[in-house]
Amino acid sequence: MAIVMALNAGSSSLKFQLIEMPAETEIAAGVIDRIGLESSTMTVKFDGNKHKAGITALDHGEALKAALQAFLDLNIIPAFDVIVAVGHRVVQGADRYKGATLVTDAVIADIEDLAELAPLHNRANALGMRAVMELLPGVPQVAVFDTAFHQSIPAKNYLYALPYKYYEEFGIRKYGYHGTSVQFVSSEAAKAIDKPFEEAKVIVAHLGAGSSVTAVDHGKSLDTSMGMSPVAGLMMATRVGDIDPSVTYFLQEKTGMSNEEVVRMMNKESGWYGVSEISEDMREIEDTMNTNPRAMLTMEMFAERAISYVGSFMAKLNGADVIAFSGGVGENSPIVREMIMRQFKYMGIEIDEEVNNATHGKLKRISTDASTVPVYVVPTNEELAIVRDTYRLTK
C-alpha cells in the first residue's frame, strides 16, 4: 500500500485527503476547523462513514497529529509508514516557482518570504510543512503552487500600467490563482472533446466562494481574472473583485477607516454578501432571487462580470474549443451557468436547458449538439492533481 496525503492548510483549518497510488483510489478525506481554539472540530470521511469529533488543536502541528492518530484509530491505515509522500497546496509561489517542487528548508523559507503576497495562506502552508517534518520525519513533501500554472502568462497580460520600476523592485504584477484546479479542469475538458491538451483552447470558469476565469491556450495559461491577489477579477462570496483603486482612498476619507480596515472590508464583507446583505452562500441567494430584488441584483452582477471575462478571453484565444464550468457554483448552479451563457447566443453557443438543469457536480456536456462551442461542467479535483504531482516527483 502506497498512500499520498494531500494537505491544504488554511489560516485556521487543515484539509486532508489520503489517496492510494498509482490506482488513484481515495481512502479518506476530511478537515479540521477552528485551529487555534480549544474547541476545534475534526471531520473524517472514509469507506462510506463519517466521523466527527471535538479536539484541541492550538496549532497546525496539533491538528495534523490529531488527524494522523485518527487514521490509526479508525483503521483507515495500518501504520504511518504506508504514507509515502505528502503534497501541499501552496497559494503563492510568485514567479519563483513554475511547477511543483520538492520541499526543502530553502523552499519553506521562500514560502514564508512570499507571505506578504498571501499572508493568511502562505504562513499556514509553511506551518503545515514543518508539522509534517516533525510528525512524519523522512517522508518526502512536495509544494504545488496555485500560481505556477499561470507563469506562462505573457508580460503584456500580467503587467499593470504602473511605473515599470515597481515591477522590478517589488514584483507588482498579476500572478493568478486557482492554477492547480484550472490545469486539471482544462485538461479534462480537452479530453472530453477528444482533443490533445497541448492543442486545445479552453476557457475555464472556476466559480465558487473564490471565483476566476482563465484562458488556456495549447495547454498553457494565457490570461486569468485574478491579479496580484485573489481579490481581483470576478465578484465573489465576500471579495469585491475588480474595483477602481481610488475607492479605497475615498472610503478612508468618508468613513475614517484605516487602510487595513478597507482591505478587510473588500476581502471579507463585500461580494455576494455585501451586495445582497443576505448571505455569502450562493444557494441562499438563489433561493430568494425571485422575491428579493437585492438577491436578483447580486446574481445579475455576478453573471455580468463573468460574461465580461469569458467574452474577453474568447477574443484573446481567437475562439475557444470548449468552455468548462467548475467550482462549487460552476458545478452545481444551472441558473448561474445559464445567466452567463445566454449572452453568447449571438455566437451560436446554445445551452440545452433540460440537460443543464439536470447537471450537478458531474462531467457533462450542457450545450446542444448544434452549439458552435461545446460547454461542459467539469468537476475539479485539486487534491488529486496535487497527489499526481507529488507521486510523480517522489516515486
N, C-alpha and C positions, 0 to 999 in steps of 0.2 A: 504494500500500500504506500503510495507516494501522494501526499496531500500538500497543496499550496494554499496558504492563507492570504486572503486579500484584506487589507486594513484601510479604513477611511477614518482618520482621526479629525474630529471637529473640535471647536473650542471647548465644548462641554459634552462631547459624545464620542463614542467609538463604535463604528460599524465594522462587522467582520463577516467573512464568508470562507468556508472550507470547501475546496474543490479537488476531487481526486483526478490526478493526471496520469497518463495523457488522455484518459477517457472523457475528461471534462464533465464529470458527474458531480453535482452539488451534494455535499454531505450535510452541511449545516450552514445556517446564516443567522445573524442576529445583530443586536445593538445594545449598547449600554448608554443610558441617558443620565443627565444631571451629574456629570463628573465634577468633583469639587465640593459636593454636598454629601452629608451623611445619609441622605435619603435617595441614593442613586437607584436606578432600576435596570435590570438586565432581562432581555427577551431573547430566547434562543429557539429557532425553528429547525426541526430535524425529523426526517422519516415520518412526516405527517403529523408530528407532535409540536406543541408549543409550550415552552417552559418559561415562566415569568417569575422573577424573584426580586426582592428588595436587597440591595447590597450597600456596602460603604466603599466608595471609590473616590478618594480625595485627590487622586491624580491619575494620569493615563496609565502609569505603571500598575497601580492597584486595579484599574479596570481590566487591563489585559490579563493580569494574574487571575482575576475572578473568572474571566472567560475561559482561560486555559483549564482551570480547575473544573469548570462546568463541563467541558468537553470530556474529561475523565469521569466525573460523577454520573453523567448521563449516558455513559458508554458510547459516546459518539466516536471516540478514538481510543485505542488500547493503551497508547503511550505517546509522550510528546515526540519521540523520535520518528514518528510517521510524518510529521510536518517537516518537509524537506526544504521549504523556502517560504519567504513572506514578501508579498508585494504591497507597496503603499501607494495610494493615490496622493499625489502632491499637487497642490493648486498652482503654485507659481515657481517656474524654473527660469523665467525671463528668457534671454537669448543665450544663456549659458548651456542649456541642455536641449538638444534637438531630437532626443529619443530617450527611452528608458535606460537607466544606468544602475549598475551595482552600487549599493550603499557602502560608503566608507566614512571615516570621521571627517574627511575633507568635504564630502558631499553633504553631510549633515550640517557642517559649518556654512556651506553655501546656502542651504535651505533656510537656515536661521538668518543669514545675512540678507536674504531676499524677503524677509518677513515684513519689511516696510511697505512692500507692494501688496501683501496679503497677510496682514497682521494676525487675524483670527485663525487662519488656516495653517500657514507655514509653521508657526511655532508649535501648533498641535501635531502637525506631521512629524516634526523633529522629535517631539516628546515620544510619539509612538515608536519611532525607530530606536531611540535609546532604551525604551522599555523592552523591546524585543531583544536587544543586545544583552540586557541583564537577565531576562527570563528564559530566553532560548539561545544561549551562547553558542556561537559556531554556526548557527543557521543563517545561510546567505539571505540578504534582503535586496530588493530592487525598488527603486523610486520610479514611478510612472507619472510623468508631469502632464497636467491639464493643458499647459501651454506649448508642449513640444510639437504637436501636430501642426500648430499654426506658425511654426518657424519658417515655413515655405512661403508665407505671405510676402509679396514684394514690397519694397520700400514705399512705392507710390501709394500703397494701400495701408501700410502700418504707421507712417509718419503723420504727426499733427503739424499743422501750418504755424508752428511756433518758431522762434529763432532756433536755428539748427544746433546751436551750441548746447541747448538744454537736452537735446537727444544725446549729444556726445558726452556731456558731463554727468547727466543723471539718468540716462536711459529712458526718457519720457517718450513713449510710443505705444501703439496698440499691441497687446500681447495675445488677447483672445483667451477664451476658456472653453470648458466642455470638450476639449480636444480629444480625449480618450474615447468619449461617447460618440463624438462626431465621426471619428475614424472608423469605429465599429459599425455605426449605423450606415454610413455611406458605402462601406464595403459590402454590407448585407444587401443594401438597396441595389447596388450594381449586380450582385449575384442574382437578385430577384428578377432582373430584366435580362439576365444571361449575357452580361457584358463584362469583360475584364475590368477590374477596378482601375487599372492603370490607363484605361481608355475612356472611362466614364466621366460625364459631367453631372454632378449631383448637387441638389440644394437640400440641406438638412435643416428642418425647423425643429429644434430641440426646445419644446415648450413645457415649462413646469414652474416651480417656485422661482427658479433661476431659468431664464429663457434666452435663447440665442438663435440666430440664423447664420448658416455658413455656406459659402460656395466652395465646392470641392471640384477641382479641375484635374482630371487624369491622375487621381489618387493623392492629390496634394491640396492643402487649404490655400485658396486664392484670396479670400476675404471673409471676415466674420463681423458680427454686430457688436460683440463686447469689445471693450477697449483696453486701456491700461489697467482698469479694474473691472470686476464683474458687474459694476453698477451701470455701465453704459449699454446703449442699444435699446432693446425692447422694454416695454413696461413689464414689470414682474410682480411677484406676490407682494413684496414690501419695498422693492427697489424702484427708483424713479425712471431709470432708463435715460435716453438722450434728453438733454436739457440745456438751455442757454446758460453758460457758466456765470453770467452776470447776475443770475437769480440768487446765487449764493451770497454775494455782497449785498444785494438789495434786501434779502431777508434778514441779514445781520443788522442792517441799518434800521429796518422797520420793527424788528422784534427784540433786538438786543441779544439774540442767540449768538453763542460763540461759533467759531468755525467748526469745532468738533461737534457741537450740537446740531448744526445744519447738516453736516456729513452723516451723522447718525440718523437724522430725520429722513434723509434721502435714501438711506440704506434700510431702515427698519420700520418707517412709518408711512411710506409712500406707496406707489404702485397700485395694485388692485385694492389693497387695504385702504390706502389713503384716499383714493377717489370714491370708492363705494361706501366707505365707513361701515361696511358690513363684516367683511372677513378677508383674510389673506388666502383662504381656500376657494379656489375657482368653482368647486362643486356647489358651495353655498351661494355664490354669486349667480351661477347659472340657475339655481332653483328659484331665485326671485327676480330674474331678469324681465319677466313679462308683467310683473306687478310693481316693481321698484325702478323708477327712471334712472336712479344712480347706478343700479346694477347693470342696466342696459347700457348706460354710458361707458361703464368700465369695460364691458365686453366689446363695445364698438372701438374704444380707444386701443385696447389690446390688439384687436384684429387689424386696425388701420396701420399700426406700427409694424406688425408682421408683414402686411401687404407691401409696405414701402421697401422693406429689405428683400423680400422674395422677388419683387419686381426689379429692383436694382441689380440683384445678383443674377437674375435671368439675363439681363443685358450684359453684365460683365463676362458671363460664360458664353455669350452669343448663343443662348438657348441651352436648356438643360435636357438631359436624357431621362431624368427621373427626379421627382420631388418626394422626400421622405419626412414624415412626421414622427417624432419620438418624444420621450419625456412623459411625465405623469399626465399632463394636459394633452399633449400631442397624441398620445396613445389612446386616451380614454374619453376625449371630448369631441363627439361628432359635430356638435354645434360650432365650436371654435374652428375646426377644420373647414367646415362649410362656409363660415363667415369670411375666412381668408381666401379660399379658392374660388368663390363666386366671382371675385374681381378679375379673374383670369379667363373668363369665358370668351372674351374677345380674341384670345389667343388659341381658342379651340380646346382649352382644357376643361373637361367635364367630369364632375363628381357623380358617381352612382349613388343617389340618395339612399336607397334601400340598403346597399352594402355598407355605406359609410355609417349609417345609423346602427348597424348591427356589429360594427367592428370596435372591439375594446381590448387593448393590450395584446394583440396578436399580429403576426406578419400577414398582411392582406393588401391586395390592390383595391383601392376605393374609387378609382376613376373608371369611366366607361371604356369599352373596347375602342370607341371612336375618338377618345381623348388624344390630342396631339402630343401630350406629355403624360406618361403614366404617373399616378400619385399613389404612394404606398404608406401604410402605417408600418413602422419598423421598430419593434421594441428594443430599447437599448439594454445593454448588459455590460456596464463598466467593469464590474468585478471580474467577469470572465475575460475581458480584454486585458485587465491588469494581470490576471493569473497567466494568461498566454504569454505575455511579455516576460513575466517573472520566470516561468518554466523554461522559456527559450534561452534566457541568459544564465540560468543556473544548472541546467541538466548536464 
